[in-house]
């Protein structure tokens, strides 16, 4: 039988985060993977209630913007004093869309979603938008 290594839960701040660097026209951004707490916060903050015939849902625009807000840092996770790049959500909304999209894709890869998964998500999103436009 193969020998196993028992998982030891990490304490706060001890987690090893994945990251990916993105080069934008104005400089480099280090996109970190999210903690469970951050991901839960994004879900909670992006939740939209049922309004009339529209079902309750997660707002994908808000979800993506919050992911960029929480993931974008000045340096790698192990560096002495990394800081978040964006002070508030408006700074994320003010990004050119192409730069925002690059940050979202890098953040998703840092969170373990490969390019194939991202392509499937894009195809699904396009199909949903086409279906919603036809209604």
N, C-alpha and C positions, 0 to 999 in steps of 0.2 A: 504494500500500500504506500502511496506517495505521502511524503511528510508534508504537513500543512503548517502554514504560518498563521497564527491566530491574529485577527484584526484587533487593534487597540484603538478605541475611540480617541480622537484628538480633543484637546481643550481649545477653547476659543482663541483664535489668533494663531494656532499651531498648524492649521490645515495647509496643505501644499496645493496651491491653486495653479491651474494651467493658464497660459496666457498666449497671446499672439500680437505681434507688432503690426501696425498699419501705418503706412507712409501717406500722409495727406499733403496737399500743396503747401500748407503753412507749418508742417512739422509732423513728428511721429507721435503716435498714440499707442499705449500698451493696453490692450483689451484683456481683462481678467475674466476667468470663469466666475460664475455666481455661487454664493453659498445658498443653502436651502432657505435660510432666513431671507436673503435678498430676493430669491425667486418667489417665495410666498408673498413678500411685500409687493412685488410687481403684480402678481395675480390679484391681490386684494385691491390695490390702487387702480387697476385697469378694469375692474368689474363694473358693468353698467346694468342698471335695473331694467326690468321689463317695462316698456312704455307702449301702451295700446296693444297693437298686434305684433310689435317687435319683441322677440323673446329676450330674456336676460342673457348677457353675453360678456365676453372679454373683448375690450377694445384693442385691436391689434396695433393701431397707431400709438396709443398711449403705452402699451406693453413694450413695443420696440424702443420708444424714446426713453422709457425708464431703464430698460436694459443698458442702453448706451450711457445714460447718466451714471448708473451704478458701476459699470464695467470699465469705463475709460479712465486710465491713470497715466501719470507722468513717467512711471518706471515699473520694473518687474516687481512681483509680490515680495521677493526676498530682499529688495533694496532697503536701505536704512529709513528713508522718509518719503515713500511714494505718496502722491496726493491725487485726488480725483481732479480731472481736468475741468469738468463742467460744474459750476456752482449751483445752477438751477436748470429746470426743464426747458425754460425759454431758450437758453443757449443751445440746447440740442435741436429744438424746433427751428432755430435760425441757421442751422447748417445747410449748405447746398445739398440737395437730395442725393447726388452721387456719392458725396463724402459720408453722409449718414448711412447709406446702403452698405458701403464698404465696412463701416464700423459694426453695423448689425451682423453682417456675414462673419466677420472676424470673431465677434462675441459668441455667435452660435457655434463656430468651430471650437473656440476655447471651452465651450460647454459640452463638447463631445458630439456635435452634429457634423457629419462629414459633408463634402460637397454634393454627393449623390442625394443625401437627405434634403439638403437645401434646394436642389433642383426639383425634387418631388414636391416640396413645400411650395415652391414658386409655381409649378404647374397646377397644383391644387388651388392655390390662391387665384390664379388667372381663370381657372374653370369656374370657381365660385363667383368671381366678379362678373363673368359672362352670364352665368345663370341669374344672378341678381339683377343685372341690367336688362335681361329679357323679360323679367316679371313686371 
